[in-house]
Structures are given as structure tokens and as C-alpha cells.
Amino acid sequence: MHVAGTLLGTGFVLAALVTRKPWLAACGLVAGYAPAWISHAFIEHNNPETFRAPLASLRADYIMAWHVLRGTIDEQYAKVASD
């Protein structure tokens, strides 16, 4: 859910830039954040860092999405667990 929201939200924001329709950017925020917050609340059982560190949070979302798309997310989890 988290990665799908990140990718969908990014698509909406890019579409907003290309078409110059600001409402698409608003849709991107909802599409990006809603699945992430739902995941944090009901699956991960932790608090999102969206408001405390928004840029770091966004960066982490893109890093996570990159690893999921490459199929290397399990290696990253193992790396974090061993630290």
C-alpha cells in the first residue's frame, strides 16, 4: 500500500505539472499520504514522520519504492535488522 500510494501520488503530481491543473496535485497528496497513513496505523503500528521530518519522510518513501521495484527490499530489511 505504501509504495503504491507513493507511485500514484507521484503520478498525480507529475500530471498536475504537465497539465497545469493544481487539483491534480491535491489528488496526489491524498493518493500518496492516505495509503501510507493507513499502513502506518493498521499494518506497521507506528507513527508516520510526515509532519516531524517531511523531506526525510518523502526521501525514505522513494528509497523504499526503489527497493521494492528492484526486488531488493528484503535485503534492506535484513540489513536494518542486523544493525
C-alpha positions as CSV (number, residue, x, y, z in Angstrom):
1,M,0.0,0.0,0.0
2,H,2.7,2.4,1.0
3,V,4.7,2.1,-2.3
4,A,1.5,2.1,-4.4
5,G,0.5,5.4,-2.8
6,T,3.9,6.9,-3.3
7,L,3.9,6.0,-7.0
8,L,0.3,7.0,-7.6
9,G,0.8,10.3,-5.7
10,T,3.9,11.0,-7.8
11,G,2.0,10.3,-11.0
12,F,-0.7,12.8,-10.0
13,V,1.8,15.5,-9.1
14,L,3.6,15.0,-12.4
15,A,0.3,15.1,-14.3
16,A,-0.5,18.4,-12.4
17,L,2.8,19.9,-13.6
18,V,2.3,18.8,-17.2
19,T,-1.4,19.8,-17.5
20,R,-1.1,22.8,-15.2
21,K,-4.1,21.6,-13.2
22,P,-3.5,22.2,-9.5
23,W,-6.3,20.0,-8.4
24,L,-4.3,17.0,-9.6
25,A,-1.6,17.9,-7.2
26,A,-4.1,17.9,-4.4
27,C,-5.2,14.4,-5.6
28,G,-1.6,13.4,-5.5
29,L,-1.2,14.4,-1.9
30,V,-4.3,12.4,-0.9
31,A,-3.3,9.4,-3.0
32,G,0.2,9.5,-1.6
33,Y,-0.5,10.1,2.0
34,A,-3.7,8.2,2.7
35,P,-2.3,4.7,1.9
36,A,0.8,5.5,3.9
37,W,-1.0,6.7,7.0
38,I,-3.4,3.7,6.8
39,S,-0.3,1.4,6.5
40,H,1.3,3.0,9.5
41,A,-1.8,2.9,11.6
42,F,-3.1,-0.6,10.9
43,I,-0.2,-2.7,9.5
44,E,3.1,-1.2,10.8
45,H,1.6,0.1,14.1
46,N,3.8,3.1,14.2
47,N,3.6,6.9,13.6
48,P,4.5,8.4,10.2
49,E,7.2,11.0,10.2
50,T,5.4,13.2,7.7
51,F,5.0,16.2,10.0
52,R,8.1,15.9,12.1
53,A,10.5,15.4,9.1
54,P,8.6,15.8,5.9
55,L,11.6,15.8,3.5
56,A,13.3,12.9,5.2
57,S,9.9,11.0,5.1
58,L,9.5,11.7,1.4
59,R,13.1,10.6,0.7
60,A,12.5,7.4,2.7
61,D,9.4,6.7,0.7
62,Y,11.2,7.0,-2.6
63,I,14.1,4.8,-1.3
64,M,11.6,2.2,-0.2
65,A,9.8,2.3,-3.5
66,W,13.1,2.0,-5.4
67,H,14.0,-1.2,-3.4
68,V,10.5,-2.7,-3.8
69,L,10.6,-2.1,-7.6
70,R,14.1,-3.6,-7.8
71,G,13.2,-6.6,-5.6
72,T,15.8,-5.7,-3.0
73,I,13.6,-4.7,-0.2
74,D,14.1,-7.9,1.8
75,E,17.8,-7.4,1.7
76,Q,17.3,-3.9,3.1
77,Y,15.1,-5.2,5.9
78,A,17.7,-7.8,6.8
79,K,20.4,-5.2,6.7
80,V,18.5,-3.0,9.1
81,A,17.6,-5.9,11.4
82,S,21.3,-6.9,11.7
83,D,22.4,-3.4,12.7
